[in-house]
Amino acid sequence: MSTTSSRPLVGRRDEIAHLLALVGAAEKGEGGVLVLRGEPGIGKSALLDHVGQAVPETFQIIRASGSEFEGELPFAALHQLCVPVLARLDALSAPYRDSLLVAFGLADGAPDSFRVGLAALELLATAAAERPLLCVVDDAHWMDAASVRALTFVARRVVAEPIAMVFAARDSGAAGGLDELPGLTVGGLSDAHARALLAEEKTATLDERVRDRLLAEARGNPLALIELPKAGGFAPPTPSPVASRIERSFQARTAELPPDARLLLTLGSADPTGDPGLLWTAAGQLDIDVSAASATAESSGLVRLDTRVRFCHPLARSAAYRAAEPERRRAAHRALADATDPVAASDRRAWHRAQATTGPDERVAAELEWSASRAQARGGVAAAAAFLERAAALSLDPGKQTERTLAAARATLEAGGPEAAADLLASIDTATLDDLQHASVDLLRGQIAFVEGADGVARGPELILRAAQRLAASDPRRSRECFVAALEMGLVVGRAVGVMDRVLDAARSAPPASGPPDLLDALMVLNTEGHHAGVPALRRVLTGDGAGWAGVPALATVLAGELWDLDLHATVVDWLMRTGREAGAPMTIRLGLSQVAVSAVLTGDFGQAMAAIAEEEAIADVLGDAPQLYSRVHLAAMRGRRQQALDLFAEVVGRGSGHTNANVHWAAAVLHNGLAEYPAALDAATRAVAGEDLFVTGVGLPELVEAAVRCGENAAAESALESLVERTEPAGTDYALGVAAGARALVSGVEDDYREAIEHLKASRLAPDLARAHLRYGEWLRRAGRRRDAREHLRTAHEQLSEIGLEAFARRAADELRATGEVARGRSEHTYERLTMQEMHIARQVAAGATSKEVAARLFLSPRTVDAHLRNIFRKLNITSRRQLRDMPDLG
């Protein structure tokens, strides 16, 4: 963190106006965020200091700073920012209070990692309720990953709070997530302003040519203009970046100091907390004359030592650390480790000890391993990875070194560093590994390849398959689990590239199940003997006692679709939601919510689908992850809004692969069939079923039959119908039999088939399919010249399709009705058409009796933000109270 300066800012009128506007809005209760971006020395810290001095006295100001040497410690920057308001922790609800206490290392336990951001928001909002709040975070590019996630989460949600947040970060190397926030690039000063700033400096006498050269090389960088003359204005120009030259200037100034002052600066630079008590204790252990050394260090202008240890600029801190000889740095870390509380700050103490070590040291390695487990329990995966990597480097025992390296690779991958994880695996001598360790390496390499995308997506299942084969003799149970894991990963890839077939072929050599046939056995039967044998085998495994899907719920949801079994799907989804919420497992909840949305689309409750999509997106946002898209794809297809749907499909295809793309092709077929664009529907449906993907092929075949019949491609229609019947007949559900009868009616033209489709679908919950069955029957009746009978079914189809919101199919029904001489009645607008997905979620929750605080917890918002959304909802729906929401029929 830089020292505060009273120096007037030259040439920064626009930047100051932006900052003051942000503060002014926060004072009125309209919170906001701004990220100042720019190269080192460009003046970001000076702007932060300026806004801190310029805010009204009514504001509270809290500060934090990222640290180059603390980037692995979880929630370090967030803790630093929240320290001034921690007295308000008791005002928080227990789950949020406990999450922050654990995250900050003030209590034992494992925090709900995706609840920490909301807890921080509630803490800051509680503080801001008393006085408006200005949060200032310097050097944000060096924040730890956990703090970045939490603070960017908070920043996106302060719109209804009296909170202004300002970050300063470098253009390059900025922490992920900051680039998504509103930003302002701080550029170099104009030539006139640069000359004015240089003229203010009295540190060196420059002749005109040197001044012009310095101005040209500084490129308007204020710190360069201030510091470079101090290092000697007549130095020859160098091709190095301005930041490097400034740092060398700081190093030169450091080198001029007496030894004790230099060592004191080294101590201050090695401790990211800025705690003066820690500094004085460590200095005493190094026999530094504290009084003389601190006075000299402060007089240099490089550092200020008061309630915090503050360097004049982050580059000055880096210079002080790098200027020290390695042994002096190690001595500084050793003294800091001894001065650090082993209970309250055990992780930081272990880290200092590791930095002070020159060679292998098993005691320090074990201490780091313990710190890694603590960090991981607190959600600090990046910290755990860093601790484990250092522990491996300090290990004396080769076996422990291998295990720690494997653990470090796992944590690094989980922290979002697949390349770094691959590098760690590459450092392992595979010639010394046993089968279990070999399998662990293969599993990790498979997961890394899958995460890296592109060609790796296909290689991932292959590597996990290799792990399964390695474990076949030594650990049969785990071997079979690996085969199923490879299948689940292959599901994402899709069969179009043959991955699932290769996995299933290899699974024939898997060790036999220790008990009755399991999921792997049933899948192999399905693959080799087809649906007539495979469907009963799958049903026994998936619905029997101790259902064999709990370990692979994503695969189970797809297999429920393959069985055309809505009840089984509902069972799996209920388990996902219950288990995910009880365990606080965000990925499980996200999978459950996506499947809630898919089920709601298939059963015709588009409002529920929108609400589930909104909640899944909220959790993804907390995790800094992209939302799952296939449920959005399904909803877009059914709603039938051509351009919106096509834009979404293009986005998903650009990001997805395998099974996701197959979902897009199926959705496109539905869209084009609804729009009566049958050649396009035929092309999309053909692509959807080509890969023979589970579930998607089944629901894609009816679309292929319809499109082929409309295009006069009778052979294609008959072939698709045959494949569909092969899948639906053994399933035997009303869903399966109704869909098959409807497709058969299109091919055969037999009236009983149309009637059978309607009867089966009436017994299912598939309202969209039932409405489409009425539409197809009405179309057939009209073409048979039975206009009166046709009107009855077309009228039913139009009413049902309109009520659900299948707009394209409803227009088809209206056109058919007009052809019979009857005009379709208009419909009232659906509630969900006037609301965003997030607003729909809020409206449904409030209509069900939820409070603003309960809704806020689900969507990771503040209650004030929920209330602001409610005001918008009331305006859009032309109502004035929560009670009126409960009376709206499509919010049930």
Rosetta blueprint (number, residue, H / E / L):
1 M L
2 S L
3 T L
4 T L
5 S L
6 S L
7 R L
8 P L
9 L L
10 V L
11 G L
12 R L
13 R H
14 D H
15 E H
16 I H
17 A H
18 H H
19 L H
20 L H
21 A H
22 L H
23 V H
24 G H
25 A H
26 A H
27 E H
28 K L
29 G L
30 E L
31 G L
32 G E
33 V E
34 L E
35 V E
36 L E
37 R E
38 G L
39 E L
40 P L
41 G L
42 I L
43 G L
44 K H
45 S H
46 A H
47 L H
48 L H
49 D H
50 H H
51 V H
52 G H
53 Q H
54 A H
55 V L
56 P L
57 E L
58 T L
59 F L
60 Q E
61 I E
62 I E
63 R E
64 A E
65 S E
66 G L
67 S L
68 E L
69 F L
70 E L
71 G L
72 E L
73 L L
74 P L
75 F L
76 A H
77 A H
78 L H
79 H H
80 Q H
81 L H
82 C H
83 V H
84 P H
85 V H
86 L H
87 A H
88 R H
89 L H
90 D H
91 A H
92 L L
93 S L
94 A H
95 P H
96 Y H
97 R H
98 D H
99 S H
100 L H
101 L H
102 V H
103 A H
104 F L
105 G L
106 L L
107 A L
108 D L
109 G L
110 A L
111 P L
112 D L
113 S L
114 F L
115 R L
116 V H
117 G H
118 L H
119 A H
120 A H
121 L H
122 E H
123 L H
124 L H
125 A H
126 T H
127 A H
128 A H
129 A L
130 E L
131 R L
132 P L
133 L E
134 L E
135 C E
136 V E
137 V E
138 D E
139 D L
140 A H
141 H H
142 W H
143 M L
144 D L
145 A H
146 A H
147 S H
148 V H
149 R H
150 A H
151 L H
152 T H
153 F H
154 V H
155 A H
156 R L
157 R L
158 V L
159 V L
160 A L
161 E L
162 P L
163 I E
164 A E
165 M E
166 V E
167 F E
168 A E
169 A E
170 R L
171 D L
172 S L
173 G L
174 A L
175 A L
176 G L
177 G L
178 L H
179 D H
180 E H
181 L L
182 P L
183 G E
184 L E
185 T E
186 V L
187 G L
188 G L
189 L L
190 S L
191 D H
192 A H
193 H H
194 A H
195 R H
196 A H
197 L H
198 L H
199 A H
200 E H
201 E L
202 K L
203 T L
204 A L
205 T L
206 L L
207 D L
208 E H
209 R H
210 V H
211 R H
212 D H
213 R H
214 L H
215 L H
216 A H
217 E H
218 A H
219 R L
220 G L
221 N L
222 P H
223 L H
224 A H
225 L H
226 I H
227 E H
228 L H
229 P H
230 K H
231 A H
232 G L
233 G L
234 F L
235 A L
236 P L
237 P L
238 T L
239 P L
240 S L
241 P L
242 V H
243 A H
244 S H
245 R H
246 I H
247 E H
248 R H
249 S H
250 F H
251 Q H
252 A H
253 R H
254 T H
255 A H
256 E L
257 L L
258 P L
259 P H
260 D H
261 A H
262 R H
263 L H
264 L H
265 L H
266 T H
267 L H
268 G H
269 S H
270 A H
271 D L
272 P L
273 T L
274 G L
275 D L
276 P H
277 G H
278 L H
279 L H
280 W H
281 T H
282 A H
283 A H
284 G H
285 Q H
286 L L
287 D L
288 I L
289 D L
290 V H
291 S H
292 A H
293 A H
294 S H
295 A H
296 T H
297 A H
298 E H
299 S H
300 S L
301 G L
302 L L
303 V E
304 R E
305 L E
306 D L
307 T L
308 R L
309 V E
310 R E
311 F E
312 C L
313 H L
314 P H
315 L H
316 A H
317 R H
318 S H
319 A H
320 A H
321 Y H
322 R H
323 A H
324 A L
325 E L
326 P H
327 E H
328 R H
329 R H
330 R H
331 A H
332 A H
333 H H
334 R H
335 A H
336 L H
337 A H
338 D H
339 A H
340 T L
341 D L
342 P L
343 V L
344 A L
345 A L
346 S H
347 D H
348 R H
349 R H
350 A H
351 W H
352 H H
353 R H
354 A H
355 Q H
356 A L
357 T L
358 T L
359 G L
360 P L
361 D L
362 E H
363 R H
364 V H
365 A H
366 A H
367 E H
368 L H
369 E H
370 W H
371 S H
372 A H
373 S H
374 R H
375 A H
376 Q H
377 A H
378 R L
379 G L
380 G L
381 V H
382 A H
383 A H
384 A H
385 A H
386 A H
387 F H
388 L H
389 E H
390 R H
391 A H
392 A H
393 A H
394 L L
395 S L
396 L L
397 D L
398 P H
399 G H
400 K H
401 Q H
402 T H
403 E H
404 R H
405 T H
406 L H
407 A H
408 A H
409 A H
410 R H
411 A H
412 T H
413 L H
414 E H
415 A L
416 G L
417 G L
418 P H
419 E H
420 A H
421 A H
422 A H
423 D H
424 L H
425 L H
426 A H
427 S L
428 I L
429 D L
430 T H
431 A H
432 T H
433 L L
434 D L
435 D H
436 L H
437 Q H
438 H H
439 A H
440 S H
441 V H
442 D H
443 L H
444 L H
445 R H
446 G H
447 Q H
448 I H
449 A H
450 F H
451 V H
452 E H
453 G L
454 A L
455 D H
456 G H
457 V H
458 A H
459 R H
460 G H
461 P H
462 E H
463 L H
464 I H
465 L H
466 R H
467 A H
468 A H
469 Q H
470 R H
471 L H
472 A L
473 A L
474 S L
475 D L
476 P H
477 R H
478 R H
479 S H
480 R H
481 E H
482 C H
483 F H
484 V H
485 A H
486 A H
487 L H
488 E H
489 M H
490 G H
491 L H
492 V H
493 V H
494 G L
495 R H
496 A H
497 V H
498 G L
499 V H
500 M H
501 D H
502 R H
503 V H
504 L H
505 D H
506 A H
507 A H
508 R L
509 S L
510 A L
511 P L
512 P L
513 A L
514 S L
515 G L
516 P L
517 P L
518 D L
519 L H
520 L H
521 D H
522 A H
523 L H
524 M H
525 V H
526 L H
527 N H
528 T H
529 E H
530 G L
531 H H
532 H H
533 A H
534 G H
535 V H
536 P H
537 A H
538 L H
539 R H
540 R H
541 V H
542 L H
543 T H
544 G L
545 D L
546 G L
547 A L
548 G L
549 W L
550 A L
551 G L
552 V L
553 P H
554 A H
555 L H
556 A H
557 T H
558 V H
559 L H
560 A H
561 G H
562 E H
563 L L
564 W L
565 D L
566 L H
567 D H
568 L H
569 H H
570 A H
571 T H
572 V H
573 V H
574 D H
575 W H
576 L H
577 M H
578 R H
579 T H
580 G H
581 R H
582 E H
583 A H
584 G L
585 A L
586 P H
587 M H
588 T H
589 I H
590 R H
591 L H
592 G H
593 L H
594 S H
595 Q H
596 V H
597 A H
598 V H
599 S H
600 A H
601 V H
602 L H
603 T H
604 G L
605 D L
606 F H
607 G H
608 Q H
609 A H
610 M H
611 A H
612 A H
613 I H
614 A H
615 E H
616 E H
617 E H
618 A H
619 I H
620 A H
621 D H
622 V H
623 L H
624 G L
625 D L
626 A L
627 P L
628 Q L
629 L L
630 Y H
631 S H
632 R H
633 V H
634 H H
635 L H
636 A H
637 A H
638 M H
639 R H
640 G L
641 R L
642 R H
643 Q H
644 Q H
645 A H
646 L H
647 D H
648 L H
649 F H
650 A H
651 E H
652 V H
653 V H
654 G H
655 R H
656 G L
657 S L
658 G L
659 H H
660 T H
661 N H
662 A H
663 N H
664 V H
665 H H
666 W H
667 A H
668 A H
669 A H
670 V H
671 L H
672 H H
673 N H
674 G H
675 L L
676 A L
677 E L
678 Y H
679 P H
680 A H
681 A H
682 L H
683 D H
684 A H
685 A H
686 T H
687 R H
688 A H
689 V H
690 A H
691 G L
692 E L
693 D L
694 L L
695 F L
696 V H
697 T H
698 G H
699 V H
700 G H
701 L H
702 P H
703 E H
704 L H
705 V H
706 E H
707 A H
708 A H
709 V H
710 R H
711 C L
712 G L
713 E L
714 N H
715 A H
716 A H
717 A H
718 E H
719 S H
720 A H
721 L H
722 E H
723 S H
724 L H
725 V H
726 E H
727 R H
728 T H
729 E H
730 P H
731 A H
732 G L
733 T L
734 D H
735 Y H
736 A H
737 L H
738 G H
739 V H
740 A H
741 A H
742 G H
743 A H
744 R H
745 A H
746 L H
747 V H
748 S H
749 G L
750 V L
751 E H
752 D H
753 D H
754 Y H
755 R H
756 E H
757 A H
758 I H
759 E H
760 H H
761 L H
762 K H
763 A L
764 S L
765 R L
766 L L
767 A H
768 P H
769 D H
770 L H
771 A H
772 R H
773 A H
774 H H
775 L H
776 R H
777 Y H
778 G H
779 E H
780 W H
781 L H
782 R H
783 R H
784 A L
785 G L
786 R L
787 R H
788 R H
789 D H
790 A H
791 R H
792 E H
793 H H
794 L H
795 R H
796 T H
797 A H
798 H H
799 E H
800 Q H
801 L H
802 S H
803 E H
804 I H
805 G L
806 L L
807 E H
808 A H
809 F H
810 A H
811 R H
812 R H
813 A H
814 A H
815 D H
816 E H
817 L H
818 R H
819 A H
820 T L
821 G L
822 E L
823 V L
824 A L
825 R L
826 G L
827 R L
828 S L
829 E L
830 H L
831 T H
832 Y H
833 E H
834 R H
835 L L
836 T L
837 M H
838 Q H
839 E H
840 M H
841 H H
842 I H
843 A H
844 R H
845 Q H
846 V H
847 A H
848 A L
849 G L
850 A L
851 T L
852 S H
853 K H
854 E H
855 V H
856 A H
857 A H
858 R H
859 L H
860 F L
861 L L
862 S L
863 P H
864 R H
865 T H
866 V H
867 D H
868 A H
869 H H
870 L H
871 R H
872 N H
873 I H
874 F H
875 R H
876 K H
877 L H
878 N L
879 I L
880 T L
881 S L
882 R H
883 R H
884 Q H
885 L H
886 R H
887 D L
888 M L
889 P H
890 D H
891 L H
892 G L
